């Protein structure tokens, strides 16, 4: 399996939770240059909501 961590060349969002007792982790990179990381279920949830609302898919909606 290839590395799924987003980069400037491959922007996106990657979330991992290896087991129910482990904290979730996330990395986000947007094509606009914004980056973010989070550790812990609540922080990861906030990162995903913020990325979805303000980056990634949100950028394509603004152009319509």
Helices and strands as residue ranges (DSSP letters): E 12-16, E 25-29, E 35-39, H 41-54, H 57-62
